[in-house]
Amino acid sequence: MRPDREVAIVAFAQSDHRRRTDDLSEVEMVMPVLHEVLRQTGLKTSDIGFTCSGSSDYLAGRAFSFTMALDGVGAWPPISESHVETDGAWALYEAWVKLLTGEADTALVYSYGKSSPGSVRDVLTRQLDPYYLAPLWPDSVALAALQAQALLDSGTTDEPALAAIAARSREDAAENPHAQLRGARPQGGYVVRPLRTGDCPPIGDGAAAVILAAGDRARELCARPAWIRGMDHRIEAHSLGVRDLTDSPSTRLAAERAGAFDAPVDTAELHAPFTSQEVVLRRALDLDDSVRVNPSGGVLAANPVMAAGLIRLGEAAARIHRGDSDRALAHATSGPCLQQNLVAVLEGENRA
Amino acid sequence: MKATPPPEILQAPLVVEFPFTRSLGPVQSAFLTGLRERTVLGVRTETGEILVPPVEYDPATAAELRDLVEVGVTGTVTTWAWNPEPRRGQPLATPFAWVLVRLDGADTAVLHALDAPGPEAVRTGLRVRIRWAAERSGAITDIACFEPYDSDPVVEHRPHDGLFADSVTGIVAPARLDYTYSPGAAQTRYLRGLAERRTVGERCPSCTKVYVPPRGACPTCGIATTDRVEVGPAGTVTTFCIVNIKAKNADIDVPYVYAHIALDGAGLALHGRIGGIPYDQVRMGLRVEPVWSEDGRYPDHYRPTGEPDADYDTYKELL
């Protein structure tokens, strides 16, 4: 079902993702990308109808850090604004819905994550079921490794195939000046077997921002807007032991609802923090070798947690802006082993 | 003064620690109490599936689930991952396998650790049994871990009423996360100024407001503050309150006064305690100056300067 109102991503910016940003507070890290999307569109802060951000205070251990980051958008006197405590892809979803209601014509969406001050593997255990899982402190790599072993056991993939995903991602990232890992590197030893260092995303800090606009406003602001033809997000059952970890029915359902299967896509930006998760997503989304997957290098090349999903939407949109894609799929995930999944379908209008 | 990068980044350890106290529903209570009694309970769905660990609502249909059954303490590994370097809080301190185990009689798997000599001793399909913790309290950690155990799988389960003496109704889940805090460029500059007993704000290049303490951005204009501006040392109490309840661990006698203080030259007020004057004599417009802490790194509190009170019109925009 096509949405009633045409809404497009008209600008995208991201920071240069780095292992550490000790020299910057969150707002100091976010401000340059906010200014960049405003510059791209020529908009001023006061022109923005709705602002929505995504972040998590647990990452850097700073209570209410998102209110500090709001300083960077010029939020005083008060603006129409919201925040999600998850990846910025879901902030984009909220902003999209806001524009579909007609209450705003433009929206600024941004997100950021500083994983460097803490230990992100341990921090992410705090998002788990507090009764049965969190007391065991199963870290994010361990949970992904359980999923990877299930895939190996099922014969769906093997270690060389995973290594090939790792190598392709980082080789593609060589062309991405914002990526943290640019160029192929050794797979290394097991972090948690069967996942090797190369199968895991880098740990780092970064930020991203996009601007959404509706209808003719989008055409004014961008030469080739990336129209959001559909977007949906779905979640798996709560308990890992209930799920078939080799499949992602929530991704498939979200893709169906977003219209992803109505016509072929030429590009897919997949939020797969671990190589094994790309295998799951490709199968769930029926992506064959004709689809260019993660030309940016994906999350295996830069993983600013809480911004990494929004960056998938931004990278897919930027490819449409540049004319490198006509119809792209963007995916974002949240939670352990692809717990929650968002799929958006973006299109450029036909070129004359 | 132009804002310049700090000579070196300030950093400090930051520990966030909190004991979450969580109440349990009837199914979780029976399951965790059962673990204390070395009994594993599951819950039956409307389609007859046995979920272990049990949940209170069906993950597929959202139906309320209350039909408890007892399952085995032996089971089969459905997937595993070898953890060569155990991390703080994890079930075992020596290298172990994370496992999902489908207990005999159950249709779903429980996550836990498997004590095994090495990855070569672990495989999907391995038969295992629960090793109970010596001291049990009604928590998932009452299962110390799993251990390899050769036995034939049985699929039997039997009804259980879920009733135990002294059933647990809640858990306390302690959590600790360690961080290295770094305050960023603007706040580093501010803290370094304080260490020299100077209060240095930063000015917005657009609206010219001087922020004290600076946080790096002007929240009105959404741009970086640039010029550094020394303010104070004296200032004016713009508003205040009298604190009558002692904060935990605070070594200040109540009542005391906590105030908003607009330092001379600042575009907004900061917070501080007022001392050196009886609490009931503090007033709006009172002129105060900082009293530095013993190590001289920050103002411990503010005391009256003895100047005449400031006129209301001089600080009414800073309330």
Interface residues (C-beta under 8 A of the other chain):
Chain A: D22 D23 L24 S25 E26 V27 E28 M31 L34 H35 T45 Y58 A60 G61 R62 M68 L70 D71 G72 V73 G74 A75 W76 P77 P117 G118 S119 R121 D122 V123 T125 R126 P130 Y131 Y132 L133 A134 P135 L136 W137 P138 D139 A142 L143 A145 L146 Q147 A148 Q149 A150 D153 Y190 V192 R193 P194 L195 A237 H238 S239 L240 G241 V242 L245
Chain B: P5 P6 I9 Q11 L14 V16 F20 R22 L24 Q28 L32 L51 V52 P53 V55 P59 A60 T78 T79 W80 A81 W82 N83 P84 R87 R88 G89 Q90 P91 W98 V99 L100 R102 T108 A109 V110 L111 H112 A113 P119 T124 A139 I140 T141 I171 A173 A175 L177 D178 Y179 T180 Y181 S182 P183 G184 A185 A186 Q187 R215 G216 A217 C218 P219 T220 C221 G222 I223 A224
